Amino acid sequence: MDKDKLIAHLQGELEKEIGIRTIDAAELAWKTNRPQITDFYDPYEQKVARSVLSAFVEVNVLTFGGYRQAERARLVIYPQFFLTETIEPPVRILQARGNFNFVKVSHRDFLGSLMGLGIKREKIGDILCQDDGCQVVVASEITDYLLQHWNQVHQVSLSVSEIDPEQIAIAPERVKEIKTTVASMRLDAIAASGFGTSRTKMVREIKNERVKVNWKTISNPSYEINQGDVISIRGRGRVVVEQITGNTKKGRIGLILKRMV
């Protein structure tokens, strides 16, 4: 198996690292006839892994994120004729509750408290914040440890228990349709229109590596955007380039964007 050839289409150290790990897992699944489980990947990383797996006809892949709309998920790579009914989901869901009437906490605070216990980010899936705490999808192998040791965020005590996937409280997304025109398909122009800010401020956000396109960090404001691309900023939702409607009489490009918050 020529690994260099299989990852030749990948760019950057991160993509190549994911590619190599995916190849190793696919080979091990086939040789041992046992499913192999990845860490949690965001949608961009999942896309990278699947691009490599497409070369392996001997294996298939399942995705587990805890719930259908999950962004972060683990991949289970298994031999082609393996009985999928025997594959146990490699994720579990925890409910963390506390008295947050006098302390404001965010996604970052819950993630920080988990990582403060020595948990790697790759073992943590989506975190769904609630008024009295959060629900978090975690790797099965660390669940018991967290049930014993995750007991506070900042100075607020937590009560942590395991819940069923059916108990996940998914807040409905609010979708706003935006009809706009831009001079070009540059990232800074489209993101500024989608997020309702100035182009100057958006350039600063992009250069500070706070903006992602299809869940990949992009630091070049002139990056070319295509129809269907997803532009996201942590804490500000995401914008989907729903449709390119054509050129106006003044030569600008008409767009329909959908912003989800």
C-alpha positions in Angstrom: 0.0 0.0 0.0 1.6 3.3 -1.2 0.6 5.7 1.6 2.3 8.7 -0.1 0.2 8.1 -3.2 -3.1 7.8 -1.2 -2.5 11.1 0.6 -1.0 13.0 -2.4 -4.2 15.0 -2.8 -4.1 16.3 0.8 -2.6 19.6 1.8 -0.9 20.7 5.0 0.3 18.7 8.0 -3.1 18.3 9.6 -4.7 16.8 6.5 -1.8 14.4 5.9 -1.8 13.4 9.6 -5.5 12.5 9.4 -4.9 10.7 6.1 -2.1 8.5 7.6 -4.2 7.7 10.7 -7.1 6.8 8.5 -5.0 4.5 6.3 -3.6 2.7 9.3 -7.0 2.2 10.8 -8.4 0.9 7.5 -5.5 -1.6 7.1 -5.9 -2.8 10.7 -9.6 -3.2 10.4 -9.1 -5.4 7.3 -6.2 -7.4 8.7 -7.8 -8.1 12.1 -11.4 -8.2 11.0 -12.2 -5.8 13.8 -13.7 -2.3 13.6 -11.4 0.6 14.3 -12.6 3.9 15.9 -11.2 7.3 15.3 -11.3 10.3 17.6 -13.9 13.0 17.2 -13.5 14.8 13.9 -15.2 18.0 12.8 -16.9 18.0 9.4 -13.8 19.2 7.6 -11.7 16.4 9.2 -14.4 13.8 8.4 -14.3 14.9 4.8 -10.5 14.5 4.7 -10.8 11.0 6.2 -13.5 9.9 3.8 -11.5 11.1 0.9 -8.8 8.6 1.8 -11.2 5.8 2.6 -12.7 6.0 -0.9 -9.6 4.1 -2.1 -10.4 1.1 0.2 -13.0 -1.1 -1.2 -12.4 -3.6 1.6 -13.8 -1.4 4.3 -16.9 0.7 5.1 -17.4 3.5 7.6 -20.1 4.6 10.1 -20.5 8.0 11.7 -21.4 8.4 15.4 -21.9 11.9 16.9 -24.6 11.1 19.5 -27.4 12.7 17.5 -28.3 13.2 13.9 -27.3 16.9 13.5 -24.0 16.5 15.4 -21.0 18.4 13.9 -18.2 16.5 15.7 -18.3 12.7 15.2 -16.3 9.6 15.5 -15.8 7.3 12.5 -16.0 3.5 12.9 -14.0 1.9 10.0 -15.0 -1.8 9.6 -14.4 -4.7 7.3 -16.8 -4.8 4.3 -18.7 -7.9 5.4 -18.7 -7.2 9.2 -22.1 -7.3 10.8 -22.9 -3.7 11.6 -25.6 -4.7 14.1 -22.8 -5.8 16.5 -21.0 -2.4 16.4 -21.6 -0.5 19.7 -21.8 3.3 19.4 -18.4 4.6 20.6 -20.0 7.7 22.2 -22.0 8.4 25.3 -23.9 11.5 26.4 -23.5 13.3 29.7 -25.9 15.8 31.4 -24.1 18.4 33.6 -26.3 20.6 35.8 -25.4 23.4 38.2 -26.7 26.7 39.7 -25.7 29.2 37.1 -28.0 32.0 38.3 -25.1 34.2 39.3 -22.3 32.9 37.0 -22.4 33.2 33.3 -20.7 30.3 31.5 -20.3 29.4 27.8 -19.3 26.6 25.5 -15.6 27.6 26.1 -16.0 27.3 29.9 -17.4 23.8 29.8 -14.8 22.7 27.3 -12.1 24.2 29.5 -13.3 22.4 32.6 -13.2 19.1 30.7 -9.7 19.7 29.3 -8.6 20.8 32.8 -9.2 17.2 33.8 -6.6 16.1 31.3 -9.1 15.1 28.6 -7.9 15.8 25.1 -10.1 17.8 22.8 -10.3 14.8 20.4 -12.2 12.8 23.0 -15.0 15.4 23.3 -17.8 15.8 20.8 -20.5 18.5 20.6 -21.3 20.5 23.7 -24.9 21.8 23.9 -25.3 24.6 26.4 -28.4 25.0 28.5 -29.5 27.5 31.2 -28.7 25.1 34.0 -25.6 23.5 32.5 -24.9 21.5 29.3 -25.2 18.2 27.5 -21.9 16.8 26.1 -21.1 13.9 23.8 -17.9 12.1 24.8 -15.9 9.1 23.9 -17.2 6.0 25.6 -13.8 5.1 27.1 -13.7 8.3 29.2 -17.3 8.4 30.4 -16.8 6.6 33.7 -13.8 8.8 34.5 -15.9 12.0 33.9 -18.8 10.7 35.9 -16.4 10.4 38.9 -14.2 13.5 38.4 -16.1 16.2 36.5 -17.7 18.1 39.3 -17.3 21.8 38.7 -16.9 24.6 36.1 -15.3 27.7 37.5 -16.6 27.7 41.1 -20.0 26.2 40.4 -20.5 22.6 41.5 -21.9 20.2 38.8 -24.2 17.2 39.1 -23.2 14.9 36.2 -25.2 11.9 34.9 -25.4 9.8 31.8 -28.5 10.2 29.6 -29.9 8.4 26.6 -29.5 9.9 23.1 -33.2 10.5 22.9 -32.9 13.0 25.8 -30.6 15.3 23.9 -32.3 18.8 23.8 -31.5 20.2 20.4 -32.4 23.9 20.0 -34.1 24.6 16.7 -32.0 26.6 14.4 -33.2 30.1 13.3 -32.6 30.6 9.6 -32.5 34.1 8.0 -32.4 34.4 4.2 -30.2 37.2 2.9 -30.4 38.5 -0.6 -27.3 40.5 -1.5 -24.8 41.4 -4.2 -21.0 41.4 -4.1 -18.3 42.6 -6.4 -16.6 39.2 -6.4 -16.8 35.8 -4.7 -14.1 36.7 -2.2 -14.5 35.4 1.4 -14.3 38.8 3.0 -17.0 40.2 0.9 -19.5 37.4 1.3 -18.8 36.8 5.0 -19.3 40.6 5.7 -22.7 40.5 3.9 -23.7 37.2 5.6 -22.8 38.2 9.2 -23.9 41.9 8.8 -20.6 43.6 9.5 -18.1 45.8 7.6 -15.6 44.3 5.2 -12.7 45.8 7.2 -13.8 44.1 10.4 -14.3 40.8 8.5 -10.8 41.0 7.1 -9.5 41.3 10.6 -11.5 38.3 11.8 -10.2 36.2 8.8 -6.6 37.2 9.4 -6.9 36.3 13.1 -8.0 32.8 11.9 -11.5 33.0 13.4 -13.3 32.2 10.2 -13.8 28.8 8.7 -15.0 27.7 5.2 -16.4 24.2 5.2 -15.0 23.9 8.7 -11.5 24.6 7.6 -9.7 27.7 9.0 -9.0 30.2 6.2 -6.7 33.2 6.8 -6.8 34.6 3.3 -9.5 37.3 2.8 -9.4 36.8 -1.0 -10.2 33.1 -0.8 -12.6 32.1 -3.5 -16.1 31.0 -2.3 -18.4 28.7 -4.3 -22.1 27.9 -4.2 -22.9 25.5 -1.4 -19.9 26.6 0.8 -20.5 27.0 4.5 -18.8 30.0 6.3 -18.7 29.8 10.1 -17.5 31.9 13.0 -17.4 30.4 16.5 -20.2 31.9 18.6 -21.8 33.7 15.6 -23.4 30.8 13.7 -22.8 30.0 10.1 -23.7 31.3 6.6 -24.5 29.0 3.7 -24.1 30.3 0.1 -27.4 28.9 -1.0 -27.5 30.2 -4.6 -25.7 32.4 -7.1 -28.5 34.2 -8.9 -26.4 35.8 -11.7 -25.0 39.2 -12.5 -26.7 42.6 -12.1 -26.7 45.3 -14.7 -23.8 46.9 -12.8 -21.8 43.7 -13.0 -22.2 42.6 -9.4 -22.9 39.0 -8.4 -26.3 38.3 -6.9 -26.4 35.8 -4.0 -28.9 34.2 -1.7 -27.3 33.4 1.7 -28.8 31.6 4.6 -27.6 32.4 8.0 -28.1 29.9 10.8 -27.8 31.0 14.5 
